[in-house]
Amino acid sequence: LEIPLQKASIWIVGRKDGCQLRIPHMSVSRNHSSLFVDPEGRVALLDHGSQHGTFVNSRRLDPWQPELLRKADHIRFGSEGAPTYRFGCTPMVEIQRRIKEQVKIREEEEQKALRELEREEAVQESKAERKKQRQEMREEKARVREARKKAREMQF
């Protein structure tokens, strides 16, 4: 989740429709907190006296007291289990989702490679079997020729 914070802007965070950052988690209040961006681009977070709190680096913010954010601060709106965000970074939930996605892709690629290897082995086995059958046929033909030759020799 990337929020395009512009200088001199305010973002309301909460569960209700109309919040600029809507977090549909049961521990997030309807009007939970605000993100303020000053004209210099600094960002402050303000808890609106929410029941389950707003946390920066696992420290609960005092209600109605702005907290200046620094890059890589961990932010959580609500109780344990609510999404955690990293200010100025990719959210942890997004990182976990991307990792799961990459693991799934790798597993699928490995399964595909394994199936391909099994197919190739089956083809090789089939080729070896056909080669063996051809060799057996040649040997059988040679035995038949030899038997015919001996039979002709016995007739004379």
N, C-alpha and C positions, 0 to 999 in steps of 0.2 A: 504494500500500500504506500503510494507516494502522495504526499499532500503538497501541492504547489503553493507554499507559503509566500505571500507577497508582502513587501514592506508596508507597514501601517495597516495591517489587517487583523481581524479577529475571527477565530474559528471556534464555534460552539461544539463541544463533544458530548454525546449522549445517546440514549436509546431511542428517542422519539424521532418521528419523521420531521424533516426540516433542519436537523442538526447538520452542520457542514461535515462533521466526521461522525457518522452514525455507527455505533457498535451494538449490535443486537445480542448482548449478553445479559443474562438475568441479574448480574450484580452491578451492572452499569445503570446509573440513574437516568431518568428521562433527560434531565438537563444537568449533566455530571460535572463538567469543567470547561475551561476555555483555554485556547492557545492564542497568545497575543504576539504580534510581530511589530516591533518598534520601527521607526524610520531608518535606523541604522542596520536593521535586519536581525537584531537579537530576538530570541524567542523566549517567552515566559509562559509558564503553565500555572493556572489558577484553579483550585478545587472549589466547587460551589457548595461545599458542605454536604457532599454526597455521603450516603449511608455506608458504603463499602470502601470509600476512599480512593485517592489518586496517589500513585507511588512513583517515585523517581529513585532508581537504583535501590529498590526494596525499602526505601524510607517513605513513610506516609507523610504526605504534605499536610500542613496546617490549613484548615479551611480559610478561604478568602485571603491567603497570603501568597503572593506570586513567587514562583521559583524560576530563576533563570536557567535555561537548559544549555547543556554543552553537548557537542557531538559525541555520539555513542552512548549517551545516557539511556538507561533502560526505563521505559515508561509503561505503567500498567494502570488502566482505568478499571477499578472494581477489585473484587476478591481474587484469591488464588484460582487459577483456571481461566481467568479472563485473558484475552490476547495480550501479549507483551510486545512492545515496539521499541526499536532503537532509534533515537533521534538522529537524523542525518544519515541513517543507514537503512539497509533492508530489514524489515521486521522479522523477528525470530520465526514466527509462524510461516512466513513466506520462505525463509531459508529452509525450514524443515520440509515444507511442501516441495521445494525444488530438489532437495536431497532425495526424498521419497520418489519423485518423478525420475531422477537420474538413476536411482537404484533399479526402479522398475524397467527403465529402458535397457540398462545393462543386463538385467536378468532375461529380458526378451531377446536381446542380441545373443546372449549365451545359449538360450534355448534354441534359437534359430541356427546357430553355428553347430550345436550338438545334433540337431535334426539333419543338417547338411552333411555332417561327418558320418552319421548313421546311414544316410542315403548313399554316400560315396563308398562306405564299407560294403553295403549291400550290392552296389554295382560291381565293386572289385571281387566280391565273393561270387557273384553271378558270372563274371568274366572268367574267374579261376575255374568255376564249375564247368563252364562251356569248353574251356581249354582242356580240362581233364577229360570231358566227354569226347572231344575230338581226338585226343591222344588214345583213348580206349578204342574208338572206332578204327583208327589207323592200325593199332595193334591187332584188333579183331580181323581187319582186312588182310593184314600180313599173315595171320594164322590161317585164314581161309586160303590165301594164295599158296602158302606152304603145303597145306593139306591137299589142295588140288594138284600141286606139282608132284607130291609123293604118290597121289593116286594115279597120275599119268605114268610115272616111272614104274609102278607096279603092273600096269597094263602091258608093258612091253616085255 
